[in-house]
């Protein structure tokens, strides 16, 4: 039945493509607002990418869970433990790679922790996108395996409510602020400041331990939708239903159900957001509801266009190849710029007479795409698009050669 929902592959591939686009600008100083994360509260199109990917992980889980159940507990635990550990270790590897950095014209090996020039301690970041995927996949798999669909929905609801209550009770007078959110203290104690993300100016990890809990529910919601499609799909997409009226056709009933579920989640997300603000960085419960609702809307629309109207072609093929090697291509998108970062190109002399250097990643932006007419954001976006097309070419070649790297 998996092959019958080509739209799921397109959804996953489009998510990966957009994830690469927003993660690879020519300059972080020149971004169009929709291609940047919300500073704190709020949701931009970029803030939809990661939850959509977790939702897609849940979709895929729905199509293998039956196999897990038939094979038994030992097989189930072996598969999810192995896959979760591999995904986590790949993420940790990408954080550490390329293991060296330039300091005073010398390549310095990055040990687990090291002292920077200013005397502060730094270290390898432990968590990240792939690490969160690993945790969410692991715990969501356990929930749906043992609790089944109905139980998983109830547990997901309890987790979202509990996270809200704990945020209120365990935090300061401003529980949803960067300084007041309680999860940072836990991450600091468990991970240590040198191993936390510092992009907010202070040690704060947007993929930390506590905010991973509501992310698990995102995978559960994706599973519930995927499980519904798996069970309804055979009747909904069968040729026997082709001559049935729209009100009676199973595919239309399926789509109506999905859109109703999406509207309910959107309402819950926006309403809940009035008291528990929409926030990706602490992954609030309202954010889970809203982004899950939007993911269902997009997926249902793709099902209508692709499965019902057969509206497919170069556009769907473009995204499809990304989806067939999703985790590998995402990992490669992080590997390439990190590898290029240790290659130095002489770029002249600064005002103090010191030789300056640039890496090939920066060189391509500075000498090629930044020259594109219009505002600087155009060149930055063009750089990201070039990188997307490079990775698409790799994905397309792998698909042609039937090379599929599964974790």
C-alpha positions in Angstrom: 0.0 0.0 0.0 3.0 2.3 0.6 3.6 2.8 -3.1 0.0 3.9 -3.7 0.6 7.2 -1.7 3.1 8.9 -3.9 2.0 12.1 -2.3 3.7 11.1 1.0 7.0 10.8 -0.8 6.5 14.2 -2.4 5.6 15.7 1.0 8.7 14.3 2.6 10.9 15.4 -0.3 9.5 18.9 -0.4 10.2 19.2 3.4 13.8 18.1 2.9 14.3 20.5 0.0 12.9 23.5 2.0 15.0 22.5 5.0 18.1 22.7 2.9 17.0 26.0 1.4 16.5 27.8 4.8 19.7 26.3 6.3 22.0 27.3 3.5 21.8 31.0 2.7 24.8 32.9 1.2 24.7 35.2 4.2 22.8 34.9 7.5 22.7 38.7 7.5 20.7 38.9 4.3 17.5 36.8 4.6 14.0 37.5 3.4 11.7 37.4 6.5 9.9 34.2 5.5 13.2 32.4 5.2 14.3 33.3 8.8 13.1 31.8 12.0 10.9 33.9 14.3 13.2 35.8 16.8 11.3 34.1 19.7 7.5 33.9 19.7 5.7 33.5 16.4 5.8 31.3 13.4 7.3 31.9 10.0 7.3 29.5 7.0 10.8 28.5 8.1 9.5 27.4 11.5 7.3 24.8 9.7 10.2 22.8 8.3 11.3 20.8 11.3 7.9 19.9 12.6 6.8 18.9 9.1 9.8 16.6 8.9 8.9 15.0 12.3 5.4 14.6 11.0 6.8 12.9 7.9 8.8 10.5 10.2 5.5 9.6 11.8 3.9 9.0 8.4 6.6 6.6 7.5 6.3 4.8 10.9 2.7 4.0 10.2 3.7 1.9 7.2 6.3 -0.2 9.0 4.5 -0.6 12.4 2.4 -3.5 11.1 5.6 -5.4 10.2 7.0 -4.6 13.7 3.9 -6.0 15.3 4.0 -9.2 13.2 7.7 -9.8 13.9 7.3 -9.4 17.7 8.8 -7.5 20.5 12.5 -8.6 20.0 12.5 -7.5 16.4 10.8 -4.2 17.2 13.3 -3.2 19.9 16.2 -4.3 17.8 15.1 -2.1 14.9 14.2 1.1 16.8 17.2 1.0 19.1 19.6 0.5 16.2 18.0 3.2 14.0 17.7 5.7 16.9 21.3 5.2 17.9 22.6 5.5 14.3 20.6 8.7 13.7 21.8 10.2 16.9 25.5 9.3 16.2 25.2 10.8 12.7 24.0 14.0 14.2 26.8 14.1 16.7 29.3 13.3 14.0 28.0 16.3 12.0 28.3 18.6 15.0 32.0 17.5 15.6 33.0 17.3 11.9 35.5 18.3 10.5 37.3 17.9 13.9 39.6 20.9 13.2 39.3 24.6 13.1 41.7 27.4 12.2 43.3 29.4 15.1 46.2 31.7 14.6 47.0 30.2 11.2 47.1 26.7 12.6 44.6 23.9 12.3 43.6 23.0 15.9 42.0 19.7 16.7 38.7 20.0 18.4 38.6 17.7 21.3 35.4 17.0 23.2 36.0 20.3 25.0 38.6 23.0 24.4 39.6 26.5 25.5 39.0 29.3 23.2 41.3 32.3 22.7 39.3 34.4 25.2 39.7 31.8 27.8 36.1 30.5 27.7 35.4 26.8 27.4 33.7 25.4 24.3 32.9 21.9 23.1 31.1 19.7 20.7 27.4 20.4 20.7 25.6 17.2 21.9 22.1 17.8 20.5 20.8 19.0 17.2 18.2 18.3 14.5 19.1 14.6 13.9 19.5 13.9 17.6 16.0 15.3 18.2 14.7 13.1 15.3 16.3 10.1 16.9 14.7 10.7 20.3 11.3 11.5 18.9 11.3 8.5 16.6 12.4 6.2 19.5 9.8 7.3 22.0 7.0 7.7 19.5 7.6 4.2 18.2 7.3 2.8 21.7 4.1 4.7 22.3 2.3 3.6 19.1 3.6 0.0 19.3 2.2 -0.6 22.8 -0.6 1.9 23.1 -1.9 1.6 19.5 -3.6 4.5 17.7 -6.2 5.4 20.3 -3.9 5.1 23.2 -1.2 7.0 21.3 -3.6 9.9 20.8 -4.5 10.0 24.5 -0.8 9.9 25.6 0.1 12.6 23.1 -2.7 14.8 24.5 -1.5 14.2 28.1 2.1 15.0 27.1 1.1 18.3 25.6 -1.0 19.3 28.6 1.7 18.2 31.0 4.4 20.2 29.2 2.3 23.3 29.5 1.6 22.8 33.2 5.3 22.1 34.0 6.4 25.2 32.1 4.0 27.2 34.3 5.0 25.6 37.6 8.7 25.1 37.1 9.6 28.4 35.5 10.0 32.0 36.7 7.5 34.8 36.4 8.1 34.9 32.7 8.0 31.2 31.9 8.1 31.4 28.1 11.1 33.8 27.8 14.6 32.9 26.9 15.7 33.7 30.4 12.7 32.3 32.2 12.1 28.9 30.5 13.0 26.1 32.9 14.4 23.7 30.4 17.7 25.6 30.0 18.7 24.9 33.5 18.1 21.1 33.0 20.1 21.1 29.7 22.9 23.0 31.5 23.1 20.5 34.3 22.8 17.4 32.0 24.8 18.6 29.0 27.1 21.2 30.4 27.4 24.8 28.9 30.3 24.0 26.6 28.1 21.4 24.8 25.0 23.6 24.3 24.0 25.8 21.4 25.0 29.5 21.9 23.3 31.1 18.8 21.0 33.1 21.0 24.0 34.8 22.8 23.6 32.6 25.9 23.8 28.9 26.4 20.4 27.7 25.2 19.6 24.6 23.2 16.6 24.8 20.9 16.8 21.0 20.5 17.4 20.3 24.1 16.1 17.6 26.4 12.8 19.1 27.7 11.6 20.6 24.5 12.0 17.2 22.8 9.0 15.9 24.7 6.3 17.8 22.7 8.3 16.9 19.6 7.5 13.3 20.3 3.8 14.2 19.9 4.5 15.6 16.5 5.7 12.2 15.3 2.7 10.6 17.0 0.3 12.9 15.1 2.2 12.0 11.9 1.7 8.3 12.7 -2.0 8.7 13.3 -2.5 10.4 9.9 -0.3 7.8 8.2 -2.2 5.0 9.9 -5.5 6.4 8.9 -4.3 6.7 5.2 -2.9 3.2 5.3 -6.2 1.7 6.5 -8.4 3.9 4.3 -6.1 3.9 1.3 -7.0 0.7 -0.4 -10.7 1.6 -0.6 -10.1 5.3 -1.3 -7.8 4.8 -4.2 -9.3 1.7 -5.7 -10.5 1.8 -9.3 -13.8 0.5 -8.2 -14.7 3.8 -6.6 -14.0 5.8 -9.8 -17.6 6.0 -10.8 -19.0 6.8 -7.4 -20.3 10.3 -6.6 -18.1 12.7 -4.7 -20.1 12.5 -1.5 -19.9 8.7 -1.5 -16.4 8.3 -2.9 -14.0 7.0 -0.2 -11.2 9.3 -1.3 -13.3 12.4 -0.8 -14.5 11.1 2.6 -10.9 10.6 3.5 -9.9 14.1 2.4 -12.8 15.7 4.2 -11.8 13.9 7.4 -8.2 15.0 7.1 -9.2 18.7 6.5 -11.6 18.6 9.5 -8.8 17.2 11.7 -6.5 19.9 10.3 -9.0 22.7 11.1 -9.5 21.4 14.7 -5.7 21.4 15.3 -5.3 24.8 13.7 -8.1 26.2 16.0 -6.5 24.5 19.0 -3.1 25.8 18.1 -4.2 29.4 17.6 -6.5 29.4 20.7 -3.9 27.8 22.9 -1.3 30.2 21.6 -3.1 33.1 23.3 -1.9 31.7 26.7 0.9 29.3 25.7 2.7 31.3 22.9 3.5 29.7 19.5 7.3 29.2 19.9 9.6 26.8 18.0 12.6 27.3 20.1 10.9 25.9 23.2 8.5 23.8 21.0 5.4 24.8 22.8 2.3 22.6 22.8 0.3 25.2 20.8 3.1 25.1 18.2 2.7 21.3 17.9 -1.0 21.6 17.3 -0.7 24.5 14.8 2.1 22.9 12.8 0.5 19.5 12.8 -2.7 21.0 11.5 -0.8 22.8 8.7 1.1 19.6 7.8 -2.2 17.8 7.4 -3.6 20.6 5.2 -0.5 20.4 2.9 -0.5 16.6 2.8 -4.3 16.4 2.1 -3.9 19.0 -0.7 -1.0 16.9 -2.2 -3.2 13.8 -2.0 -6.0 15.6 -3.8 -3.7 16.9 -6.5 -1.5 13.8 -7.0 -3.7 10.8 -6.2 -7.1 12.2 -7.2 -6.3 14.6 -10.1 -3.2 12.8 -11.1 -1.5 16.2 -11.3 2.1 15.1 -11.3 5.2 15.7 -13.5 8.5 17.5 -13.2 7.5 19.3 -10.1 6.6 16.2 -8.2 9.5 14.3 -9.6 11.8 17.1 -8.3 10.7 16.6 -4.7 10.3 12.9 -5.0 14.0 12.2 -5.4 14.8 14.2 -2.2 12.3 12.0 -0.3 13.9 8.7 -1.3 17.2 9.5 0.5 15.9 12.1 2.9 18.2 11.5 5.9 21.3 11.0 3.8 20.7 14.2 1.7 20.0 16.2 4.8 23.2 14.9 6.5 25.1 15.7 3.3 23.8 19.2 3.3 25.5 19.7 6.6 28.6 17.8 5.7 29.6 19.8 2.6 29.8 23.3 4.1 31.6 22.0 7.2 34.2 20.2 5.0 34.7 23.4 2.9 35.2 25.5 6.0 38.7 24.2 6.6 39.8 25.0 3.0 41.3 28.5 2.9 41.7 30.7 -0.1 43.9 33.9 0.0 41.5 36.8 -0.3 43.9 39.7 0.1 45.3 41.9 2.9 43.3 43.7 5.5 43.9 47.3 6.6 46.5 46.2 9.2 48.5 44.3 6.5 47.4 40.8 7.6 46.6 38.2 5.0 42.9 37.4 5.0 41.3 34.1 3.9 38.0 32.9 2.7 36.7 29.3 2.3 35.2 28.0 -1.0 31.7 28.3 0.5 32.1 32.0 1.2 34.1 32.5 -2.0 31.2 31.3 -4.2 28.8 33.7 -2.5 31.1 36.7 -2.5 32.3 36.3 -6.1 29.2 34.9 -7.8 25.8 35.0 -6.2 26.2 38.2 -4.2 26.7 40.0 -7.5 23.1 39.2 -8.5 21.1 42.4 -9.2 18.8 43.8 -6.6 18.9 43.7 -2.8 21.5 41.5 -1.0 18.8 39.1 -0.1 18.5 38.1 -3.8 22.1 36.9 -3.9 21.8 35.1 -0.6 18.7 33.3 -1.8 20.3 32.4 -5.1 23.2 30.8 -3.3 20.8 28.7 -1.3 18.9 27.7 -4.5 22.2 26.7 -6.1 23.0 24.4 -3.2 19.5 22.9 -3.3 19.9 22.1 -7.0 23.4 20.6 -6.4 21.9 18.3 -3.8 19.0 17.6 -6.1 21.4 16.5 -8.8 23.1 14.1 -6.4 19.6 12.8 -5.3 18.6 12.3 -8.9 21.8 10.4 -9.8 21.3 8.2 -6.7 17.7 7.5 -7.7 18.7 6.6 -11.3 21.4 4.2 -9.9 18.9 2.8 -7.5 21.1 3.8 -4.6 19.0 4.2 -1.4 20.8 4.8 1.9 18.5 3.7 4.7 19.4 4.1 8.4 
